[in-house]
C-alpha cells in the first residue's frame, strides 16, 4: 500500500506533483542498472520477511520484520523511480541508506560471537553496506 502511494502513476514525461517535464529525466544504462539492483534487493527482502517472522521469537520478529519491511519499501520505491526515469528517487534512497546502515550496525552489535557474528559480518559487508553506499551516492547525485 505504501509503495503504491509513493509510486502513484503519472503522465509519461511529467512530474507527478506539478505535471511539468522537470520531474522526469533520461537515464543512462548505469542508472537503469542501479534501479534494477535496488528493485531486486527490495524484492529479495520480501521472502526474508516471512523467514524472520517464522523463525524468530515474536518480540524479536516484530522489530526485525518492521525494519526490513521499511528497507524493502524504500529500496523498491527508489529502484522503481530510477527505472522509470523519475528524478524523485532521492528521498527513498536516503531512507534506504539510513535503514540499511542501521540494520548492519544493529546486526553486528547484537550478534553472538561465532557463527552468528560471522553471518552478520558477511551480510553487512556483502549486502547492507554496499547497498547503503549506492543509495547514498544516488541521494547526493545532481541528476
Residue, then its C-alpha position, 0 to 999 in steps of 0.5 A: x500500500x505504501x509503495x503504491x502511494x509513493x509510486x502513484x502513476x503519472x503522465x509519461x514525461x511529467x512530474x507527478x506533483x506539478x505535471x511539468x517535464x522537470x520531474x522526469x529525466x533520461x537515464x543512462x544504462x548505469x542508472x537503469x542498472x542501479x534501479x534494477x539492483x535496488x528493485x531486486x534487493x527490495x524484492x529479495x527482502x520480501x521472502x526474508x520477511x516471512x523467514x524472520x517472522x517464522x523463525x524468530x521469537x515474536x518480540x524479536x520478529x516484530x522489530x526485525x520484520x518492521x525494519x526490513x519491511x521499511x528497507x524493502x519499501x524504500x529500496x523498491x520505491x527508489x529502484x522503481x523511480x530510477x527505472x522509470x526515469x523519475x528524478x524523485x528517487x532521492x528521498x527513498x534512497x536516503x531512507x534506504x541508506x539510513x535503514x540499511x546502515x542501521x540494520x548492519x550496525x544493529x546486526x553486528x552489535x547484537x550478534x553472538x560471537x561465532x557463527x552468528x557474528x560471522x553471518x552478520x559480518x558477511x551480510x553487512x559487508x556483502x549486502x547492507x553496506x554496499x547497498x547503503x553506499x549506492x543509495x547514498x551516492x544516488x541521494x547526493x547525485x545532481x541528476 
